[in-house]
Amino acid sequence: MLSPTPEGAPMRIAPRPSIAIGVFVAYAAIVLLLSLIGGVDYDEIGDTTANIRKAIIIPIGCGALFLAAMATWLGWWRPALFEAERAGSGWMWAVPVLATLVGLVAIAGFEWDSPRTDVLPLLAVGVLLVGFSEEMVTRGLMIVGLRGGLREPMVWFVSSLLFGLLHALNIITGQAVGATLQQVAFAFVLGTAFYVTRRVTGTLLVGMLVHALWDFGTIGNDATNGTNYGGWLVILTAIVALVAVWKLLRAPSSGPAVEPPAVQAVA
């Protein structure tokens, strides 16, 4: 069975919120199970290449393979990676630009004399997997599925909320409860920034790369005991993203989401 996307390319399965949430739960379960098997404490992920391999490369890599398989089976690759059209005003490009600067400032603060710089090449591979996987599951496949039954404001809210809740799993892998709750709240706002990035650039690919750069800067800075002067940029990014999403969702085009396409039989 095939369904047409808004761009006219066929989808094998018509988008539904239940499918997207099911994929999300399965992905989270895969990553959590393999992370627990790896046995690396959350606060020690960037300490060694072995920890990065066990806590990022293996679980997130397997999660990425699962998401790629699901996107292929569902026929959702194109709508997951590309918007039907760009949205928003030119000033909203400030959101991905600021998020990129956050990562670059953190990288500039690395302690390059640290013996832990040996983890950076493998970390770069790991964060690319994270950027692909977390964006694909929450702002790729999730947005496609949610648009099959929800209006766009709820698409933003649910996808950003689930992105935040995905980070709640860090409690199970050793992060303190208080720190995790703060991370969940911050991830919701960061998810909003990446939602805006998808809408204004017209593609998920930009968000994947910016997400990877952000994580590389953050984890790499901690791993090398560097100094991060980008705290004010993080706050500015969050403020601009919240203003941008408010403007986007007030626009007339943010009314009913894309209607679920009628499923048609393959000849």
VENDAUR-V84534 format. One record per backbone hydrogen bond with DSSP energy under -1.0 kcal/mol. NH is the residue of the N-H (numbers start at 1). CO is the residue of the C=O. E is the energy in kcal/mol with one decimal. If there is no record, write none. Layout:
# VENDAUR-V84534
NH,CO,E + NH,CO,E
This chain:
# VENDAUR-V84534
2,264,-2.5 + 3,11,-5.5 + 5,9,-3.2 + 8,5,-1.8 + 11,3,-5.7 + 12,74,-1.1 + 13,74,-2.1 + 20,16,-1.7 + 21,17,-2.6 + 22,18,-2.0 + 23,19,-2.4 + 24,20,-2.2 + 25,21,-2.6 + 26,22,-2.3 + 27,23,-2.6 + 28,24,-2.7 + 29,25,-2.2 + 30,26,-2.3 + 31,27,-2.5 + 32,28,-2.6 + 33,29,-2.6 + 34,30,-2.3 + 35,31,-2.0 + 36,32,-2.5 + 37,33,-2.1 + 38,34,-2.0 + 39,35,-1.6 + 42,173,-2.6 + 44,41,-2.1 + 45,42,-1.4 + 47,44,-1.5 + 52,48,-2.0 + 53,49,-2.3 + 54,50,-2.3 + 55,51,-2.9 + 56,52,-2.2 + 57,52,-2.1 + 58,53,-2.6 + 60,56,-1.9 + 61,57,-1.3 + 62,58,-2.3 + 63,59,-2.1 + 64,60,-2.5 + 65,61,-1.9 + 66,62,-2.1 + 67,63,-2.4 + 68,64,-2.4 + 69,65,-2.2 + 70,66,-2.4 + 71,67,-2.7 + 72,68,-1.9 + 73,69,-2.6 + 74,70,-3.0 + 75,71,-1.3 + 76,71,-1.8 + 80,76,-2.1 + 81,77,-2.0 + 82,78,-2.4 + 83,202,-2.2 + 87,199,-2.2 + 92,89,-1.5 + 93,90,-1.8 + 94,91,-1.8 + 95,92,-1.8 + 97,93,-1.8 + 98,94,-3.0 + 99,95,-2.4 + 100,96,-2.1 + 101,97,-2.1 + 102,98,-2.0 + 103,99,-1.5 + 104,100,-2.2 + 105,101,-2.9 + 106,102,-1.9 + 107,103,-2.2 + 108,104,-2.3 + 110,107,-1.8 + 112,110,-1.2 + 114,111,-1.9 + 117,114,-1.6 + 119,116,-2.1 + 120,117,-1.3 + 123,119,-2.4 + 124,120,-2.4 + 125,121,-1.4 + 126,122,-2.4 + 127,123,-2.8 + 128,124,-1.4 + 129,125,-1.6 + 130,126,-2.1 + 131,127,-3.2 + 132,128,-2.2 + 133,129,-2.9 + 134,130,-2.7 + 135,131,-1.2 + 136,132,-2.5 + 137,133,-2.6 + 138,134,-1.6 + 139,135,-2.3 + 141,136,-3.1 + 144,140,-2.0 + 145,141,-2.5 + 146,142,-2.9 + 147,143,-2.1 + 148,145,-1.3 + 149,146,-1.9 + 150,146,-2.5 + 152,255,-1.4 + 155,151,-1.8 + 156,152,-2.6 + 157,153,-2.3 + 158,154,-3.0 + 159,155,-2.0 + 160,156,-2.3 + 161,157,-2.7 + 162,158,-2.7 + 163,159,-1.6 + 164,160,-2.0 + 165,161,-2.7 + 166,162,-1.9 + 167,164,-1.1 + 168,165,-1.3 + 170,167,-1.5 + 171,168,-1.8 + 174,171,-1.3 + 175,170,-2.7 + 180,176,-2.3 + 181,177,-2.6 + 182,178,-2.0 + 183,179,-2.1 + 184,180,-2.6 + 185,181,-2.1 + 186,182,-2.6 + 187,183,-2.9 + 188,184,-1.7 + 189,185,-1.4 + 190,186,-2.9 + 191,187,-3.0 + 192,188,-1.5 + 193,189,-1.8 + 194,190,-2.0 + 195,191,-2.1 + 196,192,-2.6 + 197,193,-2.1 + 198,194,-2.1 + 199,195,-2.2 + 200,196,-2.8 + 201,197,-2.1 + 202,198,-1.8 + 204,81,-2.7 + 208,204,-2.1 + 209,205,-1.9 + 210,206,-2.7 + 211,207,-2.8 + 212,208,-2.1 + 213,209,-2.3 + 214,210,-2.7 + 215,211,-2.3 + 216,212,-2.5 + 217,213,-2.5 + 218,214,-2.4 + 219,215,-2.9 + 220,216,-2.1 + 221,217,-1.8 + 222,218,-1.8 + 223,219,-2.7 + 224,220,-2.1 + 225,222,-1.1 + 226,221,-3.0 + 227,109,-2.3 + 234,230,-1.9 + 235,231,-1.9 + 236,232,-2.3 + 237,233,-2.7 + 238,234,-2.3 + 239,235,-2.4 + 240,236,-2.6 + 241,237,-2.4 + 242,238,-2.2 + 243,239,-2.1 + 244,240,-2.6 + 245,241,-2.6 + 246,242,-1.7 + 247,243,-2.1 + 248,244,-2.8 + 249,245,-2.5 + 254,251,-2.2 + 255,252,-1.4 + 264,2,-3.1
